[in-house]
Amino acid sequence: MAENADRIAALEEKIDALGRQLERMEAQQSELRQWLGRWLCAPENCSKAGDGQG
């Protein structure tokens, strides 16, 4: 029984660590999306119809 409790505790720790890792990855994804959006809409990367560029 004690062995099972140890295994469960270890698995719970791993799950918690994976949850924290997922949160970090989601935050990074959000930051990357914001950066990409700014980059794509930068004047040197896009032009509006009829502005004579592009």
Summary of the structure (lengths in Angstrom):
residues: 54
radius of gyration: 23.0
end to end distance: 70.3
largest distance: 75.6
contacts: 91
relative contact order: 0.07
helix: 72%
strand: 0%
